[in-house]
Amino acid sequence: MAMNEKIDWSNLSFSYMKTDYNVRCTFRDGKWGEIEVCSDESISLHMAASCLHYGQEIFEGQKAFRGKDGKVRLFRIEENAKRMQNSAKGIKMEPIPTELFVEMAKKVVELNARFIPPYGSGSSLYLRPLEIGITPRVGVNPADEYMFIIFVTPVGPYFKEGFKPTKVAIYREFDRAAPLGTGKWKVGGNYACGMGATAKAKANGFSAALFLDPKEKKYLDECGPANFFAIKDGVYITPKSESILPSITNMSLQQLAEDMGLKVERRPIPVEELDEVQEAAECGTAAVATPIGEIYDEGMNKTYKISKDGNPGPVTTELYNRLRGIQLGELPDTHNWTMVIENV
Ligand SMILES: *Cc1c(COP(=O)(O)O)cnc(C)c1O
């Protein structure tokens, strides 16, 4: 993106656009090194690096928002740092200290300030932190050396239809994560497992696949890149499961639901209970809270019609507005969730 080119901020998709800089840090000889600022988009990697063969790769997702007051905010960034440490421990990688994670996140946003979409555009600057094992390995052992990178790219809404009910599908032949138990870590390999289902869903006109618990295929787990919640008789229900990723968005929406006076239940949700819910949605940093209008269960050859009139439900709409309002500095940040980045 040359300096004089103009970005059409309101029509961005959720895809990669080259920005000016990324930040990197390498763990070697038992310690993290200096933060490097880099304008190269590629990395030089040994062909036997452990990330390539044995999947020692973890990542995160976060957004920086230009607010109504002109300030730039990150949302619950320490939670991303904490989760990445859990993912690292899960597959025997080196955890990144929270201070390093946050410092690099702030720095990469400051360095790419001209790519932060303006307030009102509906777009934001997406941060993609990733960590890879880089030690050459042929035997199955964790690496000794790790590279941590954060790059950014301006993005529009994840679903180009915007805030409208989408359709998702359940396919029992797929799992979203490798073995039972890895689903709670943000590991790239889990996504590889889920790609078959997502590709099938898209080929059949659905926006996403909705995965069931891998053990019994009886309870709802989550969508490919997003958690699931539903509204049933004024209660916010969301799956309690060992095989879903602990979404920071979901955690925040549960708090906002309580603020609104709703009861929150985290429990196993049998598929058939979809007959009794008034609203359903997928939630995550990318999806925010995207309403689900229809759920097709292929195995049972049944379609659950959640949205009767084709519009988002009132509770999902209110939750969406409250979350966006806090992220954009339109509403008071009563839970202290945002961090303002100075100098941008
Ligand atoms: C990242 C992710 C989510 C959403 O988490 P947020 O913290 O809300 O962005 C949900 N499910 C999976 C599988 C994910 O990887």
The ligand as a Gaussian input file, in Angstrom:
#p B3LYP/6-31G(d) Opt

LIG

0 1
 C      -10.408000     -17.349000      18.626000
 C      -11.517000     -18.318000      18.670000
 C      -12.791000     -17.986000      19.160000
 C      -13.158000     -16.578000      19.587000
 O      -12.442000     -16.120000      20.680000
 P      -12.391000     -14.567000      20.993000
 O      -11.458000     -14.438000      22.127000
 O      -13.769000     -14.161000      21.356000
 O      -11.918000     -13.899000      19.760000
 C      -13.746000     -18.977000      19.223000
 N      -13.497000     -20.224000      18.804000
 C      -12.300000     -20.589000      18.321000
 C      -12.092000     -21.979000      17.878000
 C      -11.270000     -19.649000      18.228000
 O      -10.084000     -20.006000      17.714000

